[in-house]
Amino acid sequence: MLESEATDLAITLAVGIPSLLAVLLDDFLSSIISGNRCVTFFEAFSTPVDGRRLRFPLPYIPIILQFLQENDGVALFESLQRSADTVESGRDWELVVTFSIYLRSLASKHCKRYKRPVVEEPLRGPFDIATEGVEDVRVTTIPAEVADVARAVQFIQETTQQAKTIYIFQLAHSKFPVFDGFVSYRRLKRWSGEGEFPTIHGYQCKLSRDDPLHPVDHPNIARGWFLRGGRTVKAPDRDGWVFPTEEDMNTNLLGFGLQLLHPVTWGSLTL
């Protein structure tokens, strides 16, 4: 092989591998959310459901994502595995929600087939937070010494520096008030400490039908999401909280692939 040909091959591989990863991520994430058949070899790792759709066994999802160079899912899944020993603690449902938020965030970064019709508007990620497209997804932990909402908001604002990036925040403090986690997004780059604040949404997960004990009263939290694990009916927004129904969560958060992890199935699900 001539030196020029070797150089051309190296350039082709360098350009081609990222393009291949993009196609594979689009295909895999789309299949998880919709249940539609894969067009790539990942279908070999799935379980057929009704002849038309498929589901991936949960342990396979983070491993495949890691193979595709998206690594945060492994740590999230390991946390979910540990919580399986304490079913109905609340922590188990919380981690299912966080894992779903992560997958929805990745889909808004990688998936092209779910572009909204007519205007070709990009996916907005969990809670429709990403209004200008998504170029990256980051998972981070708010340290245990941050023990109240005001300090958490300050930490989130200081951390959310990269434009068009969804940040998923877990909480190290075991008794953090009001929220179980946060998601943030910044439309524009922040220059010299000045510029717009990021959009911040908080969420709380409940296995019961209880109502929130506190309103969403911080001016920099755009919205709180109260995610009940029981069977729910449509309830009006109040005190800054949104109350999605079971159907809303299955459609807009869990997707077809993770619907069986909704707590209403726990009494009948055989693993």
PAPAKE-142980 format. One line per 2 residues: number of its first residue (from 0); their letters; for each residue x, y, z of N, C-alpha, C, CB. Coordinates in steps of 0.2 Angstrom, whole numbers, plus 2048, in hexadecimal, padded with zeros to 3 digits. Glycine has a CB too. Layout:
NUM> A> X Y Z X Y Z X Y Z X Y Z ~ ... $
! end
This chain:
0> ML> 804 7FA 800 800 800 800 804 806 800 7FB 800 806 ~ 803 80B 7FC 807 811 7FB 805 815 802 805 815 7F5 $
2> ES> 80A 81A 803 809 81E 809 803 822 809 810 822 80A ~ 802 825 803 7FC 829 802 7F6 825 803 7FC 82C 7FB $
4> EA> 7F5 81F 801 7F0 81B 802 7EF 819 809 7F0 814 7FD ~ 7F4 818 80C 7F4 816 814 7F1 81D 817 7FA 814 816 $
6> TD> 7F3 822 815 7F1 829 818 7E9 829 817 7F5 82F 816 ~ 7E7 828 811 7E0 829 80F 7DC 824 813 7DF 828 808 $
8> LA> 7DE 81E 814 7DB 819 818 7DA 81B 81F 7DE 812 818 ~ 7E0 81E 822 7E0 820 829 7DA 825 82A 7E6 822 82B $
10> IT> 7DA 82A 825 7D5 830 826 7CE 82D 825 7D7 835 820 ~ 7CD 828 821 7C6 825 820 7C4 822 826 7C6 820 81A $
12> LA> 7C9 81E 82A 7C7 81B 830 7C6 820 835 7CD 816 832 ~ 7CA 825 836 7C9 82A 83B 7C2 82D 83A 7CE 82F 83B $
14> VG> 7C0 82F 834 7BA 832 833 7B4 82D 833 7B9 835 82C ~ 7B5 827 831 7B0 822 831 7AE 81F 838 7B2 81C 82D $
16> IP> 7B2 81E 83C 7B0 81B 843 7AC 820 847 7B7 81A 847 ~ 7AD 826 847 7A8 82A 84B 7A1 82A 847 7AA 832 84B $
18> SL> 7A1 82A 840 79B 82A 83D 797 823 83E 79C 82A 835 ~ 79B 81E 83E 798 817 840 795 817 847 79D 812 83F $
20> LA> 799 81A 84C 796 81A 853 790 81E 853 79B 81D 857 ~ 78F 824 84F 789 828 84F 783 824 84C 78A 82E 84B $
22> VL> 784 820 847 77F 81C 844 77D 816 849 781 818 83E ~ 782 813 84C 780 80E 851 77C 810 857 786 80A 853 $
24> LD> 77E 816 85A 77B 819 860 774 81B 85E 77F 81F 862 ~ 773 81E 858 76C 820 856 768 81A 856 76D 823 84F $
26> DF> 76A 814 853 766 80E 852 765 80B 859 76A 809 84D ~ 76A 80A 85D 769 807 863 764 80B 868 76F 806 867 $
28> LS> 765 812 869 761 816 86D 75A 816 86B 764 81D 86E ~ 759 817 864 752 817 861 74F 810 863 753 818 859 $
30> SI> 752 80B 862 74F 804 864 74D 804 86B 754 7FF 862 ~ 751 806 870 750 806 877 749 80A 878 755 809 87B $
32> IS> 749 810 875 743 814 877 73D 812 873 745 81B 875 ~ 73D 810 86D 737 80E 869 735 807 869 738 811 862 $
34> GN> 73A 803 86A 739 7FC 869 73A 7F9 862 733 7FA 86C ~ 73B 7FE 85D 73B 7FC 856 741 7F8 855 73C 802 852 $
36> RC> 741 7F4 850 747 7EF 84E 74D 7F3 84C 745 7EA 848 ~ 753 7F0 84E 759 7F3 84D 75B 7F2 845 75F 7F1 851 $
38> VT> 75E 7F6 842 761 7F5 83C 768 7F3 83C 760 7FB 837 ~ 76B 7F2 842 772 7F0 843 772 7EA 847 776 7F6 847 $
40> FF> 778 7E7 848 779 7E1 84C 777 7E1 853 780 7DE 84B ~ 775 7E6 856 773 7E6 85D 76D 7E2 85E 772 7EE 85F $
42> EA> 769 7E1 859 763 7DE 85A 764 7D7 85D 75F 7DD 853 ~ 76A 7D4 85B 76C 7CD 85E 76C 7CD 866 773 7CB 85B $
44> FS> 76C 7D3 869 76C 7D3 870 766 7D4 873 771 7D8 873 ~ 760 7D5 86F 75A 7D7 872 755 7D1 872 757 7DC 86D $
46> TP> 74F 7D2 875 74A 7CD 876 744 7CF 872 748 7CC 87E ~ 742 7CB 86D 73B 7CD 86A 735 7CE 86E 73A 7C8 864 $
48> VD> 731 7D2 86D 72B 7D3 871 725 7D1 86E 72B 7DB 873 ~ 723 7D4 868 71D 7D2 865 71E 7D1 85D 718 7D7 866 $
50> GR> 724 7CF 85B 725 7CE 854 727 7D4 850 71F 7CB 851 ~ 725 7DA 853 727 7E0 850 72C 7E4 854 721 7E4 84E $
52> RL> 72C 7E3 85B 730 7E7 85F 735 7E3 863 72C 7EC 863 ~ 739 7E6 867 73E 7E3 86B 740 7E7 871 744 7E1 866 $
54> RF> 743 7E3 876 745 7E7 87C 74C 7E4 87D 741 7E5 882 ~ 751 7E8 880 757 7E6 882 757 7E4 889 75D 7EB 880 $
56> PL> 75A 7DF 88B 75B 7DD 892 75F 7E3 895 75F 7D7 893 ~ 75D 7E6 89B 760 7EC 89E 767 7EB 89F 75C 7ED 8A4 $
58> PY> 76A 7E6 8A1 771 7E5 8A2 775 7E6 89C 773 7DF 8A5 ~ 772 7E5 896 776 7E6 88F 776 7ED 88D 772 7E2 88A $
60> IP> 772 7F1 890 771 7F8 88D 778 7FC 88F 76B 7FC 890 ~ 77A 7FC 895 780 800 896 786 7FD 893 781 801 89E $
62> II> 786 7F7 892 78C 7F4 88F 78D 7F6 888 78C 7EC 890 ~ 787 7F5 885 787 7F7 87D 789 7FF 87D 780 7F6 87A $
64> LQ> 786 803 881 788 80A 881 78F 80B 882 783 80E 886 ~ 792 808 887 799 808 888 79D 806 882 79B 804 88E $
66> FL> 79B 801 87F 79E 7FF 878 79E 805 873 79B 7F9 876 ~ 799 809 874 798 80E 86F 79A 815 872 790 80F 86D $
68> QE> 79F 814 877 7A2 81A 87A 79E 81F 87E 7A6 81D 875 ~ 798 81C 880 794 820 885 794 81D 88C 78D 821 883 $
70> ND> 799 81F 890 79B 81B 896 797 81C 89D 7A2 81C 897 ~ 793 822 89D 790 823 8A4 78A 81E 8A5 78D 82A 8A3 $
72> GV> 788 81B 8A1 782 816 8A2 784 810 8A6 77F 813 89C ~ 78B 80E 8A6 78D 809 8AA 78C 80A 8B2 794 807 8A8 $
74> AL> 78F 810 8B4 78E 812 8BB 787 812 8BD 792 818 8BC ~ 783 815 8B9 77C 816 8BA 778 80F 8BB 778 81A 8B5 $
76> FE> 77A 80A 8B7 777 804 8B7 77A 800 8BD 779 800 8B1 ~ 780 801 8BF 782 7FE 8C5 77F 800 8CB 78A 7FF 8C6 $
78> SL> 77D 807 8CC 779 809 8D1 772 806 8D1 779 811 8D1 ~ 770 805 8CB 769 802 8CB 769 7FB 8CD 766 803 8C3 $
80> QR> 76E 7F8 8CB 76F 7F1 8CE 76F 7F0 8D5 775 7EE 8CB ~ 773 7F5 8D8 774 7F5 8E0 76D 7F6 8E3 779 7FA 8E2 $
82> SA> 769 7FB 8E0 763 7FD 8E3 75D 7F7 8E2 760 803 8DF ~ 75F 7F2 8DE 75A 7EC 8DD 759 7E8 8E4 75C 7E8 8D8 $
84> DT> 75E 7E9 8E8 75E 7E5 8EF 759 7E9 8F4 764 7E5 8F2 ~ 757 7EF 8F2 752 7F3 8F6 74C 7F5 8F3 756 7F9 8FA $
86> VE> 749 7F0 8F0 743 7F2 8EC 73E 7F6 8F0 740 7EB 8E9 ~ 73A 7FA 8ED 735 7FF 8F0 738 803 8F5 730 7FA 8F3 $
88> SG> 73F 805 8F5 742 80A 8F9 741 811 8F7 749 808 8FA ~ 73F 811 8F0 73F 818 8ED 745 819 8E9 73E 81D 8F2 $
90> RD> 74B 817 8EC 751 817 8E8 751 814 8E1 757 815 8EC ~ 74E 80E 8E1 74D 80A 8DB 74A 80E 8D6 74A 803 8DD $
92> WE> 744 810 8D7 740 814 8D2 744 81A 8D0 739 816 8D5 ~ 748 81E 8D5 74C 823 8D3 751 822 8CE 74F 826 8DA $
94> LV> 754 81C 8CF 75A 81A 8CA 757 818 8C3 75E 815 8CD ~ 751 815 8C3 74E 814 8BD 74D 81A 8B9 747 810 8BE $
96> VT> 74A 81F 8BD 749 826 8B9 74F 829 8B7 745 82B 8BE ~ 755 829 8BB 75B 82C 8B9 75E 828 8B3 760 82C 8BF $
98> FS> 75E 822 8B3 760 81E 8AD 75C 820 8A7 760 816 8AE ~ 756 821 8A7 751 823 8A2 753 82A 89F 74A 822 8A4 $
100> IY> 754 82E 8A4 756 835 8A2 75D 835 89E 757 839 8A9 ~ 761 831 8A1 768 830 89D 767 82E 896 76C 82B 8A1 $
102> LR> 763 828 895 761 826 88E 75E 82B 88A 75D 81F 88F ~ 759 82F 88D 756 834 889 75A 839 887 750 837 88D $
104> SL> 75F 83B 88B 764 840 88A 769 83E 884 768 842 890 ~ 76B 838 884 76F 835 87F 76B 835 878 771 82E 880 $
106> AS> 765 833 879 761 833 872 760 83A 86F 75A 830 874 ~ 760 83F 873 75F 846 871 766 848 86E 75D 84B 876 $
108> KH> 76B 845 870 772 846 86D 773 842 866 777 845 872 ~ 771 83C 866 773 838 861 76D 836 85C 775 831 864 $
110> CK> 767 836 85E 762 833 859 75F 838 854 75C 831 85E ~ 75F 836 84E 75D 83A 849 756 838 846 762 83A 843 $
112> RY> 754 832 847 74E 830 844 748 832 848 74D 828 844 ~ 749 835 84E 743 838 852 742 83F 851 744 836 859 $
114> KR> 746 842 84C 745 849 84B 73D 84B 84A 748 84C 845 ~ 73B 850 84D 734 852 84D 732 854 846 732 858 852 $
116> PV> 72C 851 843 72A 853 83C 72A 85A 83B 724 84F 83B ~ 729 85B 834 728 862 832 72E 867 833 722 865 835 $
118> VE> 72F 869 839 734 86D 83A 73B 86A 83C 733 872 840 ~ 73B 864 83C 742 860 83D 745 863 844 747 861 837 $
120> EP> 741 864 849 744 866 84F 747 861 853 73E 869 853 ~ 74D 862 855 751 85C 859 74D 85A 85F 758 85E 85A $
122> LR> 74F 854 861 74C 852 868 74F 856 86D 74E 84B 869 ~ 74A 857 872 74C 85C 878 74E 858 87E 746 860 879 $
124> GP> 74F 852 87E 751 84E 884 74C 84E 889 757 852 887 ~ 74E 84B 88F 749 84B 895 746 851 897 74D 848 89B $
126> FD> 740 851 898 73C 857 89A 73C 85D 895 73E 859 8A1 ~ 73E 85B 88F 73E 860 889 743 866 88B 737 863 888 $
128> IA> 748 864 88F 74C 869 891 751 86D 88C 750 867 897 ~ 753 869 887 758 86B 882 755 86E 87C 75C 865 880 $
130> TE> 755 875 87C 751 879 877 755 87A 871 74F 87F 87A ~ 75C 879 871 760 87B 86C 764 875 869 765 881 86E $
132> GV> 762 86F 86A 766 869 868 76B 867 86E 76A 86B 862 ~ 76E 861 86D 772 85E 872 778 85C 86F 76E 858 876 $
134> ED> 77E 85E 871 784 85C 86F 788 857 874 789 862 86D ~ 786 857 87A 789 853 87F 785 852 885 790 856 881 $
136> VR> 786 84C 888 783 84A 88E 788 849 894 77E 844 88D ~ 786 84C 89A 78B 84A 89F 787 848 8A6 78F 851 8A1 $
138> VT> 78A 844 8A9 787 841 8B0 78C 843 8B5 785 83A 8B0 ~ 789 847 8BA 78E 849 8C0 78A 848 8C6 790 850 8BF $
140> TI> 78E 848 8CC 78B 848 8D2 78C 84E 8D6 78E 842 8D6 ~ 786 850 8D9 787 856 8DE 789 854 8E5 780 85A 8DF $
142> PA> 78F 856 8E7 792 853 8ED 78E 853 8F3 799 857 8EE ~ 78F 84F 8F8 78B 84E 8FE 78B 855 902 78E 849 902 $
144> EV> 790 859 902 790 85F 906 78B 864 903 797 862 906 ~ 788 863 8FD 783 867 8FB 77C 864 8FD 783 868 8F3 $
146> AD> 779 867 902 774 864 905 76D 868 905 775 863 90D ~ 76D 86D 901 766 871 900 766 873 8F9 766 877 905 $
148> VA> 760 875 8F7 75E 876 8F0 762 87C 8ED 757 878 8EF ~ 762 882 8F1 766 888 8EF 76D 886 8ED 765 88D 8F5 $
150> RA> 771 883 8F2 778 881 8F0 778 87C 8EA 77B 87E 8F6 ~ 773 878 8E9 773 873 8E4 773 877 8DD 76E 86E 8E4 $
152> VQ> 76E 87C 8DD 76D 880 8D7 774 884 8D6 767 885 8D8 ~ 777 887 8DB 77D 88A 8D9 783 885 8D6 780 88D 8E0 $
154> FI> 783 87F 8D9 788 87A 8D6 786 879 8CF 787 874 8DB ~ 780 878 8CE 77D 876 8C7 77F 87C 8C2 776 875 8C7 $
156> QE> 77E 882 8C4 77F 888 8C0 787 888 8BE 77D 88E 8C3 ~ 78B 887 8C3 792 887 8C2 795 881 8BE 796 887 8C9 $
158> TT> 791 87C 8BE 793 876 8BB 791 876 8B4 791 870 8BE ~ 78B 879 8B2 788 879 8AC 78B 87E 8A7 781 879 8AC $
160> QQ> 791 87D 8A5 795 881 8A1 795 880 89A 79C 881 8A3 ~ 794 87A 897 795 879 890 78E 87A 88D 797 872 88F $
162> AK> 78E 87D 887 788 87F 884 785 878 881 789 884 87F ~ 77E 878 880 77B 872 87C 77D 86C 87F 77D 873 875 $
164> TI> 77D 86B 886 77F 865 889 77A 864 88F 786 866 88C ~ 777 85E 88F 773 85C 895 777 859 89A 76E 857 892 $
166> YI> 776 85C 8A0 77A 85A 8A6 775 856 8AB 77D 860 8AA ~ 776 850 8AD 772 84C 8B2 776 84C 8B8 771 845 8AF $
168> FQ> 772 84F 8BD 775 84F 8C4 772 84A 8C9 774 856 8C7 ~ 776 846 8CC 774 842 8D1 776 845 8D8 777 83B 8D1 $
170> LA> 773 843 8DD 774 846 8E4 778 841 8E8 76D 848 8E7 ~ 77D 843 8EB 781 83F 8F0 77E 83F 8F7 788 841 8F0 $
172> HS> 77B 845 8F9 778 846 8FF 772 841 900 776 84D 901 ~ 772 83D 905 76C 838 905 766 83A 907 76E 832 90A $
174> KF> 765 840 90A 75F 843 90C 75E 84A 909 75E 843 914 ~ 760 84B 903 75F 851 900 757 853 8FF 762 851 8F9 $
176> PV> 756 859 901 74F 85B 901 74C 85C 8FA 74E 861 905 ~ 745 85B 8F9 741 85D 8F4 742 859 8ED 742 864 8F2 $
178> FD> 748 858 8EB 74A 855 8E4 74E 84F 8E5 74D 85A 8E0 ~ 74E 84A 8E0 752 844 8E0 757 845 8DB 74E 83E 8DE $
180> GF> 757 84A 8D7 75C 84B 8D1 75A 851 8CD 75D 845 8CD ~ 75F 853 8C9 75E 859 8C5 761 858 8BE 762 860 8C8 $
182> VS> 75E 85C 8B9 760 85C 8B2 761 863 8B0 75B 858 8AD ~ 767 865 8AD 768 86C 8AB 76A 86C 8A4 76D 86F 8AF $
184> YR> 769 872 8A1 76B 873 89A 76D 87A 899 766 870 895 ~ 772 87C 895 774 883 893 773 884 88C 77A 885 896 $
186> RL> 770 889 889 76F 88A 882 775 88D 87F 769 88E 881 ~ 778 892 883 77E 896 880 784 895 885 77C 89D 880 $
188> KR> 78A 896 882 790 896 885 790 89B 88B 796 896 881 ~ 793 89A 890 794 89F 895 79B 8A2 895 793 89C 89C $
190> WS> 79B 8A9 894 7A1 8AC 894 7A3 8B0 89A 7A1 8B1 88D ~ 7A9 8AF 89D 7AC 8B3 8A2 7A7 8B3 8A8 7AD 8BA 8A0 $
192> GE> 7A3 8AE 8A9 79F 8AD 8AF 798 8B1 8AE 7A2 8B0 8B5 ~ 797 8B4 8A8 791 8B8 8A7 78D 8B4 8A1 793 8BF 8A4 $
194> GE> 786 8B6 8A1 782 8B3 89C 77C 8AF 89F 786 8AD 898 ~ 778 8AC 89C 772 8AA 89E 773 8A4 8A3 76D 8A7 899 $
196> FP> 76E 8A3 8A8 76F 89D 8AC 76C 897 8A8 76B 89E 8B2 ~ 76F 891 8AA 76C 88B 8A7 765 889 8A9 771 885 8A8 $
198> TI> 762 886 8A5 75B 883 8A6 75C 87D 8AB 757 881 8A0 ~ 758 87D 8B1 759 878 8B6 752 875 8B7 75C 87A 8BC $
200> HG> 751 86E 8B6 74B 86B 8B8 74D 866 8BE 748 867 8B2 ~ 749 866 8C3 74A 861 8C8 744 85B 8C8 74A 864 8CF $
202> YQ> 746 855 8CB 741 850 8CB 741 84D 8D2 742 84B 8C5 ~ 73B 84A 8D3 73A 846 8D9 736 840 8D8 737 84A 8DF $
204> CK> 739 83A 8DA 735 834 8D9 732 831 8DF 73B 82F 8D6 ~ 72C 82F 8DE 728 82C 8E3 724 826 8E1 722 831 8E6 $
206> LS> 725 821 8E5 721 81A 8E4 71A 81B 8E6 725 815 8E8 ~ 718 81F 8EA 711 820 8ED 70E 826 8E9 711 822 8F4 $
208> RD> 708 827 8EA 704 82C 8E7 704 833 8EB 6FD 82A 8E6 ~ 709 833 8F0 709 839 8F4 70B 83F 8EF 70F 838 8F9 $
210> DP> 709 845 8F2 70A 84B 8EF 711 84E 8F1 705 850 8F0 ~ 714 853 8EE 71A 856 8F0 719 85A 8F7 71D 85B 8EB $
212> LH> 71E 859 8FB 71D 85D 901 71F 864 901 722 859 906 ~ 723 866 8FC 725 86D 8FB 724 86F 8F4 72D 86D 8FD $
214> PV> 723 876 8F3 723 878 8EC 72A 879 8E9 71F 87F 8EC ~ 72A 87A 8E3 730 87C 8DF 731 883 8E0 730 879 8D8 $
216> DH> 735 885 8E4 735 88D 8E6 73B 890 8E5 733 88E 8ED ~ 740 88D 8E1 746 890 8DF 745 893 8D8 74C 88B 8DF $
218> PN> 747 89A 8D8 746 89D 8D1 74A 89B 8CB 747 8A5 8D2 ~ 74F 897 8CD 753 895 8C7 752 88D 8C5 75A 895 8C9 $
220> IA> 74C 88A 8C8 74A 884 8C6 744 885 8C2 749 87F 8CC ~ 744 883 8BC 73F 884 8B7 739 880 8B9 741 883 8B0 $
222> RG> 73A 87A 8BB 734 875 8BC 736 86F 8C0 731 873 8B5 ~ 732 86D 8C4 733 867 8C8 72E 861 8C5 732 868 8CF $
224> WF> 731 85B 8C4 72D 856 8C2 72C 851 8C7 731 852 8BC ~ 726 84F 8C9 724 84B 8CE 722 844 8CB 71E 84E 8D3 $
226> LR> 726 83F 8CB 726 839 8C7 723 833 8CC 72D 837 8C4 ~ 71D 832 8CC 71A 82D 8D0 71B 826 8CD 712 82F 8D1 $
228> GG> 71C 821 8D1 71D 81A 8CF 717 816 8CE 722 817 8D3 ~ 711 819 8D1 70B 815 8D1 707 817 8CB 707 817 8D7 $
230> RT> 701 814 8CB 6FC 816 8C5 6FA 81D 8C7 6F6 811 8C5 ~ 6FA 821 8C2 6F8 828 8C3 6F3 82B 8BE 6FE 82D 8C3 $
232> VK> 6F0 830 8BF 6EB 834 8BB 6EE 83B 8BA 6E4 834 8BD ~ 6EC 83E 8B4 6EE 844 8B3 6ED 849 8B8 6EB 847 8AC $
234> AP> 6F2 84D 8BB 6F1 852 8C0 6F3 859 8BE 6F4 850 8C7 ~ 6F0 85E 8C0 6F2 865 8BD 6F9 866 8C1 6ED 86A 8BF $
236> DR> 6FD 86A 8BD 703 86D 8C0 702 871 8C6 707 871 8BA ~ 706 871 8CB 705 876 8D0 70B 877 8D4 6FF 873 8D5 $
238> DG> 70C 87C 8D7 712 87E 8DB 719 87D 8D8 712 87A 8E2 ~ 719 87D 8D1 71F 87C 8CD 720 875 8CB 725 87F 8D1 $
240> WV> 71C 870 8CD 71C 869 8CC 718 867 8C6 71B 865 8D2 ~ 71B 863 8C2 717 85F 8BD 716 858 8BF 71B 860 8B6 $
242> FP> 710 855 8BD 70E 84E 8C0 70D 84A 8BA 708 84F 8C4 ~ 712 847 8B6 711 843 8B1 70D 83C 8B3 718 841 8AD $
244> TE> 709 83A 8AE 705 834 8AF 70A 82E 8AE 6FF 833 8AB ~ 708 828 8AF 70B 822 8AD 70D 822 8A6 708 81C 8B0 $
246> ED> 707 823 8A2 708 823 89B 70D 828 898 701 825 897 ~ 70D 82E 89B 712 834 89A 719 831 89B 710 83A 89E $
248> MN> 71A 82E 8A0 721 82C 8A2 723 826 89D 721 829 8A9 ~ 71E 822 89C 720 81C 897 722 81F 890 71A 817 897 $
250> TN> 71E 824 88E 71F 827 887 725 82B 887 719 82A 885 ~ 726 830 88C 72B 835 88B 731 834 88F 728 83B 88D $
252> LL> 731 82F 894 737 82E 898 73A 827 897 736 830 89F ~ 736 822 899 738 81B 899 739 818 892 734 817 89E $
254> GF> 734 81A 88E 734 817 887 732 80F 888 73B 817 884 ~ 731 80C 882 72F 805 881 734 801 885 72F 803 87A $
256> GL> 73B 802 884 740 7FE 887 740 7FD 88E 746 800 884 ~ 73E 803 892 73E 803 899 738 803 89D 743 809 89C $
258> QL> 732 802 899 72C 802 89C 72B 7FD 8A1 726 801 897 ~ 72E 7F7 8A1 72D 7F2 8A6 730 7F4 8AC 730 7EC 8A3 $
260> LH> 734 7F9 8AC 737 7FB 8B3 733 800 8B6 73E 7FE 8B1 ~ 72D 802 8B4 729 806 8B7 726 802 8BD 723 809 8B3 $
262> PV> 726 805 8C3 724 802 8C9 71D 7FE 8C9 724 806 8CF ~ 718 800 8C5 712 7FD 8C4 713 7F6 8C2 70D 801 8C0 $
264> TW> 718 7F4 8BF 719 7ED 8BC 71D 7E9 8C2 71D 7ED 8B6 ~ 720 7EC 8C7 724 7E8 8CB 721 7E2 8CF 727 7ED 8D1 $
266> GS> 71A 7E3 8D0 717 7DD 8D3 716 7D7 8CF 710 7DF 8D6 ~ 716 7D8 8C8 715 7D3 8C3 71B 7D1 8BF 70F 7D5 8BF $
268> LT> 720 7D5 8BF 726 7D4 8BB 72A 7CE 8BD 72A 7DA 8BA ~ 72B 7C9 8B9 730 7C4 8BA 736 7C5 8B6 72D 7BD 8B8 $
270> L> 73C 7C5 8BA 742 7C7 8B6 746 7C0 8B5 747 7CB 8BB $
! end
